[in-house]
């Protein structure tokens, strides 16, 4: 299992220079990726623009949207943006897509909320077609286009993973929840006759330090306020010590996770320094060998 870090692009009023400092420092350390999140109505940086900027200041890290709300975006434009980031980064993009949970994001974008599932399915097919046909440039570096991962927790999400994607992105939660979702994703993969196994991604939030932990909980309660009381559960799962990070990562690795992205709840770059020190001195698991994509690339 590889461990990545989320960029602080969803922290309110974060500066662009701070986000790029995080990307530069992460590129020099033991981490395997940088990830970004997506909410249209929240005071945050655009995830694709953030990764394009990160591509310019990094050389080896995987650049991952974990996830972008696909149906909010025009599909040909999304295909061009993703291919451009893949070109700018030398083929390092993982494009994670999901439906998102905020109805008001859809209202703001003028996109039909009721048919978002159908739109995402059509989008996954169209992205591959655009990248392979090269009707819209640039041509991605990765064969057949960027690695695609799909998020979600219902049967339709696992079906999309198996039919159209290279892997699955879990939306966070305890290791047992990840293990349950992984079993469903693998079963759908086998039922679809796909070779190998899907790439399995997970995520969690961290805040190291007593003051940072308190601020981190406030941030999560604000960011996930649209979920109502469930925001309390998300905030309660915040990883606040090096030991909790190591234990959490080990449990995810044992559940089959290939790539775990840890998102900060503070833009203070000392959080990244402390995380990389934790990973370097107490590696939760040996690094995963081999390529980034699934063993059976989606049609």
Buried (B, 14 or more C-beta within 10 A) or exposed (E): BBBBBBBBBBBEEBEEEBBBBBBEBBBEBBBBBBBBBBBBEBEBBBBBBBBBBBBEBBEEBBBBBBBBBBBBBEBEEBBBBBBBBBBBBEBBBBBBBBBBEBEEBBEEBEBEBEEBBEBBBBBBBBBBBBBBEEEEEEEBBBEBBBBBBBBBBEEBBBBBBBBBBBBBBBBBBBBEBBBBBBEBBBEBBEEBEBEEBBBBBBBBBBBBBEEBBEBBBEBBBEBBEBBEEEBBEBBEBBBBBBEBBBBBBBBBBEBBBBBBBBBBBBBBBEBBEBBBBBBEEEBBBEEBEEEBBBBBBBE
